[in-house]
């Protein structure tokens, strides 16, 4: 990511372009969860997944939970909530007017729960609290294929919702990574 273009005006450009109803920023902080780490050491190869990975995963989940808090009581003012990673470029999103509002939409590029982007109705708002789900040690480790945010989100999703609520489909997007700021396409 070091060679991807960015500058001190990125935040202002974001505000000017999107004019958000609410926004929150914070200084970076350290995220640790010793109980989770102990479970990860028992279940996974910690040469590949180390404590810094857990910091990154929890940081992402904490940010998502903060978004849920920004929405707060206004959650039902929305037809859909769209949650995408900040390193994603989307070039063709589904027509939201044609999507039934009783399902949770996600990419079909990998199973079981790729977290590149989600589209969901407010009734699925508990997914926004995956950080709390982890902090309270409610992770269903049998659902986790690796100690990664998408597995923790899946564990949280399955705690409250059914597999039949999921609709997997093509989501034309690209990860923005690498020297040319392009990554794999799904």
DASULLIN-V658019 format. One record per pair of residues at least 12 apart in sequence whose C-alpha atoms are under 6 Angstrom apart, sorted by the first residue. I is the first residue (numbers start at 1). GAP is how many residues later the second one is. D is the distance in Angstrom with one decimal. If there is no record, write none. Layout:
((I GAP D) (I GAP D))
//
This chain:
((1 176 5.8) (3 176 5.7) (4 177 5.5) (31 24 4.8) (32 23 5.9) (57 92 5.1) (61 70 4.8) (62 69 5.3) (64 64 5.8) (65 63 5.1) (65 64 5.1) (68 60 5.7) (79 42 6.0) (80 40 5.3) (80 41 4.5) (81 38 5.8) (81 39 5.3) (82 36 5.7) (82 37 4.6) (83 34 5.6) (83 35 5.1) (84 32 5.8) (84 33 4.2) (85 31 5.8) (87 88 5.7) (87 89 5.1) (88 86 5.7) (88 87 4.7) (88 88 5.7) (89 84 5.5) (89 85 5.2) (90 83 4.3) (92 80 5.7) (101 20 5.6) (103 62 5.1) (104 16 4.6) (104 61 5.9) (104 62 4.9) (104 63 6.0) (105 13 5.7) (105 14 5.0) (105 62 4.8) (105 63 6.0) (106 12 4.9) (106 62 5.1) (107 61 5.3) (107 62 5.2) (107 63 5.6) (107 64 5.3) (108 60 4.8) (108 61 4.9) (108 62 5.8) (115 35 5.3) (127 30 5.7) (130 23 5.7) (130 26 5.7) (139 16 5.8) (140 15 5.6) (172 14 5.6) (173 12 6.0) (173 13 5.7))
//
